[in-house]
Amino acid sequence: MTQVARGVDPNNVALTITPPHAKFDVRDVAIRELTRSAAIGRWRNIVLARLLVADALAALAAAAIGYEVRVGFDSSQDARSYLVTSMAIAASWVICLSAQGCYEVRRITTGTREYQRVVRAGIVLAGSVAIVCYMADVIIGRTFVAIVIPTGIALMLIFRLGLRRSVYRRRRKGEWSSTILAVGTSESVRHLAEIAHRTPFAGLQVVGACVEDAIEGEEVASGVPVLGDTSRAAEVAELLDVDVVAVAGSGLGPRRIRELGWALEGTRRNMVMAPGLTEVAGPRVHVSPVDGLPLMWVDQPQFTGFPRIVKRAVDVVGAGVAILLASPVLLMIALAVRLTSRGPVIYRSKRYGIGGRAFTVLKFRSMYRDADVRLRELEEHNDCSDGLLFKMRRDPRVTPVGRLLRQLSLDELPQLINVLFGSMSLVGPRPHFEHQVEQYHDDVRRRLLVKPGLTGLWQVSGRSDLSWDESVRLDLYYVENWSLGFDFAIIARTASAVLRRRGAY
């Protein structure tokens, strides 16, 4: 019985593998080379062209806005000089973006570093304009620069966010992705394939593997057949015409890795190292070479010190301002809850936070008064298969007003008081009940190293649609990689997650 590699390619051409225990015939897939290569090149060129056009339009628009505010449509000599300066700034901006690596397709559409590079390019441009104007004795109003640079950065970030969403939509359909040949051990390749599968927006599709500890034709993961041993990696990569050869884990020695890199020289294929270290983000990882050996330094997660003081200050200020601004909405919600069903306006629930300490979490009541009593009779209708969480898409205990509050996450707003008084933070893992905490494994207890949050990775990644294991994985990732920048990125994503209402029930 033949097996088929289910990695999707732009031409929907299946990769046929010979039966298990038979020798893999690379000629079976050679016919795919020309058509796939053209399609792969096209999507990258499309993304790059859109980026260039979007950035150029953003730079021109920012320059036009600054020109209009500073001098208006005037034909004077001063106006003409500003017009020339505006055009020069727009052209220089694209050069600065390119110098910062903003047009390297493999580094964009994932993570926050793309946005950081855009901001850095704007800062570099502002400094360059100041230096050039000083050296050339050219006078440009500070108001003009103060308008153009922030406006341009904002427009570029908005355009890139829109482009990223369009790329994500394509990748969820199996398009606009990079195909990967994974090389290493069966376990490491399986782990890499699982990560690529659960993050389709990253655009990585593992279509085959070269390992030493499995038989050719077997699948080390769903849709990932073994196509040979590690010594044939370069040959298989050439005939599969993959975009990336990923060395997963530490299954290959330094000599074999070096030889593989040499074999890939002169091809358009990239080689990446996927170390066994997982759930640790870039800010904690630093690579420094020692006599040609790249050493990966992993910083310890920060749970105390000055960053935590700043985080607490942000929590207090953010929660205080939010309560003041949202006070009319809070009053209207409280009135709606009170008038539409019997019971208290605020629902109080015992949860466990930092250090395993119990505290009372506050929420607007979204269920009928007897909801806790009726829980047992509804347990068989639990939509969470693992049983650790209880979620029903159409829970009869939820009031009509409560259903709307839950969809918009407005029932969570009283937790701003928890944040203000220190039992919670604006961003962090969700607080759990006692019976859930009692079932924590030792690694899951690391959730208790930080304060629970009003929002977090769980909330912006699917909420109740996620399994217990997936929600715990996201919480632990946050704990291991916490930073103020990470917090702000999650807060920025929260508004979009609330409007999409995914997993809100």
Order of alpha helices (4+ residues) and beta strands (2+ residues): beta-beta-alpha-alpha-alpha-alpha-beta-alpha-beta-beta-beta-alpha-beta-alpha-beta-beta-beta-alpha-beta-beta-alpha-alpha-alpha-beta-alpha-beta-alpha-alpha-alpha
